[in-house]
Amino acid sequence: MRPKTTGNRRLLYLKGIERNARQQIDAVELLSRIPDRLAAVFNFDPQYRAVLDQLSFGNEGVRQSARAQLKSMDDDTIAFVIEEGARVLKPSGMMFLWMDKFSLASGHWHRWVRRSKSLQVVDLLAWNKMRPGMGRRLRCVTEYMVVLQKVPIRAKGVWEDHSIRDGWSESSDRRIHPHAKPYVLTERLIRAATKRGDVVIDPCAGGYGVLEACQATGREFIGGDLI
């Protein structure tokens, strides 16, 4: 029996993927089972090692033990996932791409998106995690989210909440996941860029904060992670 939909008949074409559930699956495999132009939002928080590799602190076995257990994605894999994200986004859909300070300031992230010609940068958000991180000079307390939109580029009728600030301070619970993102911000962003019944895809779901936000707001979630 096919699963019931909430109005989006394209959900019938998912290939062996559970909706609104946690599932252990590789991001590339997940996306290969999703049809084109399904999602209003694509949230992507890749497991990257740019800062750790640059700093080479060598203390991952102690202070970074949880993060060290996560499999890192190389640049080609990240770029491919972003290409697939562009494919599964509806026209004018939004991609939330998370990155660290080194990736942003060095321009390293441009190599991730340069093959995805249908995506354009439309905004940038800085998240203050409310706790000190690493750094040989300035301590890293901030992560960044580049907002990309699939063409055609427009805000009216697509983005509904104009009170979200581009500098956001909120703590997250790393006991849930070492990459846990701020829940209140996550829910606000989903409400801003989607309507009830819309599909949100998160191929590196981590602690599943996006799933919880979708459940709280009446959105359809498709996502998974390796652990």
ChimeraX attribute file (.defattr): number of C-alpha atoms within 10 A of each C-alpha:
attribute: neighborCount
match mode: 1-to-1
recipient: residues
	/A:1	3
	/A:2	7
	/A:3	10
	/A:4	10
	/A:5	13
	/A:6	13
	/A:7	9
	/A:8	13
	/A:9	10
	/A:10	14
	/A:11	22
	/A:12	12
	/A:13	14
	/A:14	18
	/A:15	13
	/A:16	9
	/A:17	18
	/A:18	14
	/A:19	19
	/A:20	18
	/A:21	15
	/A:22	17
	/A:23	17
	/A:24	12
	/A:25	17
	/A:26	15
	/A:27	23
	/A:28	14
	/A:29	10
	/A:30	24
	/A:31	24
	/A:32	13
	/A:33	13
	/A:34	23
	/A:35	17
	/A:36	16
	/A:37	15
	/A:38	23
	/A:39	28
	/A:40	25
	/A:41	26
	/A:42	28
	/A:43	24
	/A:44	22
	/A:45	20
	/A:46	22
	/A:47	18
	/A:48	18
	/A:49	17
	/A:50	15
	/A:51	16
	/A:52	17
	/A:53	10
	/A:54	9
	/A:55	11
	/A:56	9
	/A:57	12
	/A:58	11
	/A:59	11
	/A:60	14
	/A:61	11
	/A:62	9
	/A:63	10
	/A:64	13
	/A:65	12
	/A:66	15
	/A:67	16
	/A:68	16
	/A:69	11
	/A:70	14
	/A:71	12
	/A:72	15
	/A:73	13
	/A:74	13
	/A:75	15
	/A:76	11
	/A:77	15
	/A:78	23
	/A:79	20
	/A:80	17
	/A:81	22
	/A:82	23
	/A:83	19
	/A:84	19
	/A:85	29
	/A:86	27
	/A:87	21
	/A:88	22
	/A:89	26
	/A:90	20
	/A:91	20
	/A:92	22
	/A:93	27
	/A:94	31
	/A:95	29
	/A:96	21
	/A:97	19
	/A:98	23
	/A:99	22
	/A:100	19
	/A:101	16
	/A:102	17
	/A:103	18
	/A:104	16
	/A:105	9
	/A:106	9
	/A:107	11
	/A:108	13
	/A:109	20
	/A:110	12
	/A:111	12
	/A:112	19
	/A:113	21
	/A:114	14
	/A:115	13
	/A:116	17
	/A:117	11
	/A:118	18
	/A:119	27
	/A:120	18
	/A:121	14
	/A:122	15
	/A:123	12
	/A:124	15
	/A:125	17
	/A:126	19
	/A:127	20
	/A:128	18
	/A:129	18
	/A:130	13
	/A:131	12
	/A:132	12
	/A:133	11
	/A:134	13
	/A:135	13
	/A:136	8
	/A:137	6
	/A:138	9
	/A:139	11
	/A:140	18
	/A:141	16
	/A:142	19
	/A:143	18
	/A:144	21
	/A:145	21
	/A:146	18
	/A:147	18
	/A:148	23
	/A:149	27
	/A:150	24
	/A:151	17
	/A:152	12
	/A:153	18
	/A:154	14
	/A:155	12
	/A:156	7
	/A:157	9
	/A:158	16
	/A:159	18
	/A:160	15
	/A:161	12
	/A:162	7
	/A:163	8
	/A:164	12
	/A:165	10
	/A:166	13
	/A:167	12
	/A:168	17
	/A:169	14
	/A:170	14
	/A:171	16
	/A:172	17
	/A:173	13
	/A:174	12
	/A:175	10
	/A:176	13
	/A:177	16
	/A:178	17
	/A:179	18
	/A:180	18
	/A:181	25
	/A:182	19
	/A:183	18
	/A:184	13
	/A:185	17
	/A:186	18
	/A:187	19
	/A:188	15
	/A:189	18
	/A:190	26
	/A:191	19
	/A:192	16
	/A:193	21
	/A:194	23
	/A:195	16
	/A:196	13
	/A:197	17
	/A:198	20
	/A:199	24
	/A:200	27
	/A:201	28
	/A:202	25
	/A:203	25
	/A:204	21
	/A:205	27
	/A:206	24
	/A:207	21
	/A:208	22
	/A:209	20
	/A:210	24
	/A:211	26
	/A:212	17
	/A:213	21
	/A:214	25
	/A:215	15
	/A:216	10
	/A:217	17
	/A:218	15
	/A:219	22
	/A:220	22
	/A:221	26
	/A:222	28
	/A:223	29
	/A:224	27
	/A:225	18
	/A:226	14
	/A:227	14
